[in-house]
Amino acid sequence: MSNDAQETARTQFVQVGDVRFAYRRFGRPGGLPLLFLNYFAANMDDWDPKVTNGFAAERDVILVDNAGVGGSTGETPSTVAAMTKDCVDFCRALDLKSFDVVGFSLGGMIAQQLVFEYPDMIRRIILLGTGPRGGEGMTFTELSPDELADPVALLMNAFFTPSEASKAAGQAYIERLKLRVADRDAPVSMKAASAQLEALREWGAIPSTDRYAMLARIHQRTLIVHGSKDIVVLPINAFLLAQHLPDAQLVMYPDASHGAQSQHAEIFLEHARLFLSE
């Protein structure tokens, strides 16, 4: 581990069976680690350094590419449950016995499954722009791996609203993503993105019974962060999480879509620090 920032932390690897996981670890040494789980078709370079470095000022931050994504080898699973198993394998390889987790979109689904199946590993959870299994409107029919051909357009359209303030925040976010120059992560392949899309759609399918029963069994304190105009995961899903999780707080940011935590990074970091330290 180093006290570098996201722009400079070296990429490390750990072998688990036939999968070599790529990860970066930086921030303040010691204390409870903070594991980041990323969104659809995203690698470690796609985390907003304003957000990750903000956390790293006080915490031991860990970014990871799940199996088959970015710099990690192996096959990308097509279910959230299988992705969660890979995440657990990675955590055990690093001897992470207890930690907090930040899950963004698909990563938030993995975080829910992780704390449900392995509650002893997780202290607290931050869920960004995500929804419960079988949530409202979570068909993801509008998503396609073909959109990865123009990643800037995809991010601007999905993460930010058409308002001038939101578009300006989006342009600043795009520029921050370029700050890491050396040792950048491998692009996410179309094969990996297609498998992740299958996982998203499987998670979003409405079950025949006990639609939100899983959430009632997650007792860790949870912070839910969402944009009021999220077009990827509809805001109703944030309210559903807050309603069914036994110990959850909900923060809804105005004039924000899927990238609410980047558009409102300063206040989000303050909310997150209060939540993690209280």
C-alpha positions in Angstrom: 0.0 0.0 0.0 1.1 3.6 -0.7 0.0 7.0 0.3 -0.1 8.0 -3.4 -3.2 9.4 -5.1 -5.3 7.7 -7.8 -3.2 9.4 -10.5 0.1 7.8 -9.2 -0.7 4.6 -7.3 0.9 1.6 -9.0 -1.1 -1.2 -10.4 -0.6 -4.4 -8.4 -1.7 -8.0 -9.0 -2.8 -10.9 -6.9 -3.3 -14.4 -8.2 -6.4 -16.5 -7.1 -6.6 -19.8 -8.9 -6.5 -19.0 -12.7 -7.5 -15.3 -12.2 -5.0 -12.6 -11.7 -6.8 -9.6 -10.2 -5.5 -6.1 -10.9 -5.8 -3.5 -8.1 -4.5 -0.3 -6.7 -4.2 0.6 -3.1 -3.4 4.1 -1.8 -4.3 6.6 0.9 -3.7 6.8 4.6 -2.1 3.6 6.0 -3.8 1.7 8.7 -7.4 1.7 9.7 -10.3 -0.1 8.1 -9.9 -0.4 4.3 -12.5 1.1 1.9 -13.2 -1.1 -1.1 -14.6 0.5 -4.3 -16.7 -1.6 -6.7 -17.3 0.0 -10.1 -20.1 0.4 -12.7 -20.9 -1.3 -16.0 -18.0 -1.4 -18.5 -15.7 0.6 -16.1 -12.1 -0.1 -15.1 -10.0 1.5 -12.3 -9.3 4.6 -14.4 -13.0 5.4 -14.5 -13.2 6.2 -10.9 -13.4 10.0 -10.3 -10.1 11.0 -8.7 -11.8 13.9 -6.9 -13.9 11.3 -5.1 -11.3 8.6 -4.5 -8.6 11.0 -3.5 -11.1 12.7 -1.2 -11.6 9.4 0.6 -7.9 8.6 0.5 -7.0 11.6 2.6 -8.4 9.7 5.5 -8.8 6.1 4.5 -7.0 3.1 3.0 -8.6 3.0 -0.5 -8.6 -0.1 -2.7 -9.7 -0.1 -6.3 -10.1 -3.4 -8.2 -10.9 -4.8 -11.6 -13.2 -7.8 -11.3 -12.4 -10.9 -13.2 -12.1 -10.4 -17.0 -12.4 -6.6 -16.6 -9.6 -4.1 -17.4 -6.3 -5.5 -16.2 -7.7 -8.6 -14.5 -7.6 -11.9 -16.3 -10.2 -14.7 -16.4 -13.8 -14.8 -17.6 -16.3 -12.0 -16.7 -19.3 -13.7 -14.9 -22.7 -13.0 -16.3 -24.4 -12.9 -12.8 -24.0 -10.6 -9.8 -23.8 -13.6 -7.5 -20.7 -15.0 -9.5 -19.1 -11.5 -9.5 -19.6 -11.4 -5.8 -17.8 -14.7 -5.4 -14.8 -13.3 -7.4 -14.9 -10.2 -5.1 -14.7 -12.4 -2.0 -11.8 -14.4 -3.5 -9.9 -11.1 -4.1 -10.6 -9.8 -0.6 -9.4 -13.0 1.0 -6.3 -13.0 -1.1 -5.5 -9.6 0.3 -6.4 -10.8 3.8 -9.2 -8.2 4.1 -11.1 -9.5 7.1 -13.3 -6.4 7.7 -13.8 -3.3 5.5 -16.3 -0.7 4.3 -17.5 -0.8 0.7 -18.5 1.8 -1.9 -20.6 0.3 -4.7 -21.5 2.3 -7.8 -24.4 1.1 -10.0 -23.4 -2.6 -10.9 -20.9 -2.3 -8.1 -23.7 -1.4 -5.7 -25.5 -4.6 -6.7 -22.4 -6.6 -6.0 -22.1 -4.8 -2.7 -25.6 -5.8 -1.7 -25.0 -9.4 -2.6 -21.6 -9.3 -0.8 -23.1 -8.0 2.5 -26.0 -10.4 2.2 -23.9 -13.5 1.8 -20.8 -12.4 3.8 -22.1 -10.0 6.5 -19.1 -10.6 8.8 -16.8 -9.0 6.2 -18.6 -5.6 5.9 -18.9 -2.9 8.5 -20.7 -0.1 6.4 -22.0 0.3 2.9 -22.2 3.3 0.5 -24.5 2.6 -2.5 -24.2 5.0 -5.4 -26.7 5.1 -8.3 -27.9 1.6 -7.8 -31.1 -0.4 -7.0 -32.4 -3.5 -5.4 -32.8 -6.9 -7.0 -36.0 -6.7 -9.1 -36.3 -2.9 -8.7 -38.5 -0.6 -10.7 -37.6 -0.1 -14.4 -34.3 -1.9 -14.1 -34.5 -3.7 -17.5 -31.4 -1.9 -18.9 -32.8 -2.4 -22.4 -31.3 1.0 -23.4 -27.8 -0.2 -22.5 -25.6 -1.7 -25.2 -21.9 -2.5 -25.4 -21.9 -0.6 -28.8 -22.2 2.6 -26.8 -18.6 2.1 -25.6 -17.4 3.2 -29.0 -17.9 6.8 -27.8 -17.3 6.7 -24.0 -17.3 10.5 -23.6 -20.8 10.8 -25.2 -22.0 7.9 -23.1 -20.8 9.4 -19.8 -22.1 12.9 -20.6 -25.5 11.6 -21.6 -25.9 9.0 -18.8 -24.1 10.7 -15.9 -25.2 14.3 -16.3 -28.4 16.2 -17.0 -28.9 18.7 -19.9 -28.7 21.7 -17.6 -25.7 24.1 -18.0 -24.5 23.4 -14.5 -24.6 19.7 -14.9 -22.9 19.8 -18.3 -20.2 21.9 -16.9 -19.7 19.4 -14.0 -19.6 16.7 -16.6 -16.8 18.4 -18.6 -14.8 18.8 -15.5 -15.3 15.2 -14.6 -14.1 14.1 -18.1 -11.0 16.2 -17.7 -10.3 14.6 -14.2 -10.5 11.1 -15.8 -7.4 12.1 -17.9 -5.2 13.0 -15.0 -3.6 9.6 -14.7 -1.1 9.4 -17.5 1.2 6.5 -16.9 0.3 2.9 -16.2 -3.3 3.3 -17.3 -5.7 0.4 -17.0 -6.6 -1.9 -20.0 -9.9 -1.0 -21.8 -12.9 -3.1 -20.9 -13.5 -5.6 -23.7 -16.8 -6.0 -25.6 -16.9 -9.5 -24.3 -16.6 -8.4 -20.6 -19.2 -5.6 -21.1 -21.6 -8.0 -22.7 -21.3 -10.4 -19.7 -21.8 -7.5 -17.3 -24.9 -6.4 -19.2 -26.3 -9.9 -18.7 -25.7 -9.6 -15.0 -27.4 -6.2 -14.8 -30.5 -7.5 -16.6 -30.6 -10.7 -14.5 -30.4 -8.6 -11.3 -33.1 -6.2 -12.6 -35.6 -9.0 -13.4 -38.6 -9.0 -11.1 -38.7 -12.2 -9.0 -42.0 -14.1 -8.7 -42.0 -13.9 -4.8 -40.3 -12.0 -2.0 -39.2 -9.2 -4.2 -37.2 -7.2 -1.5 -36.8 -9.9 1.1 -33.0 -9.9 0.7 -32.8 -6.3 1.9 -34.5 -6.9 5.2 -31.6 -9.3 6.1 -28.9 -6.6 5.5 -28.4 -4.9 8.9 -25.2 -3.0 8.2 -25.6 0.8 8.3 -26.0 2.0 4.7 -25.7 5.4 2.9 -27.7 5.6 -0.3 -26.7 8.3 -2.7 -28.7 9.0 -5.9 -29.4 11.7 -8.5 -32.9 13.1 -8.6 -32.9 12.8 -12.4 -31.0 9.5 -12.8 -31.9 8.0 -16.2 -30.0 4.8 -15.8 -31.3 3.6 -12.4 -34.6 5.5 -11.7 -34.7 7.4 -8.4 -37.6 5.3 -7.2 -35.0 2.6 -6.6 -33.1 4.7 -4.1 -36.4 5.1 -2.1 -37.0 1.3 -2.3 -33.6 0.6 -0.9 -34.1 3.2 1.9 -37.6 1.7 2.7 -36.5 -1.9 2.9 -33.0 -1.8 4.3 -33.3 -1.7 8.2 -30.6 0.9 8.8 -30.3 3.2 5.8 -29.9 6.9 5.1 -30.8 8.4 1.7 -29.3 11.5 0.1 -30.8 12.7 -3.1 -28.8 15.3 -5.0 -30.7 17.8 -7.2 -30.3 18.2 -11.0 -28.2 15.1 -11.1 -28.3 11.9 -13.1 -26.1 8.7 -12.7 -23.0 10.6 -11.8 -24.5 12.5 -8.8 -21.5 11.8 -6.5 -19.1 13.4 -9.1 -21.4 16.4 -9.9 -21.8 17.1 -6.2 -18.4 15.7 -5.1 -17.6 18.2 -2.3 -20.9 17.8 -0.5 -20.9 14.0 -1.2 -17.5 13.6 0.5 -18.8 15.5 3.5 -21.9 13.3 3.7 -19.7 10.2 3.3 -17.2 11.2 6.0 -20.0 11.9 8.5 -21.6 8.6 7.7 -18.4 6.5 7.9 -17.1 8.2 11.1 -20.3 8.5 13.2 
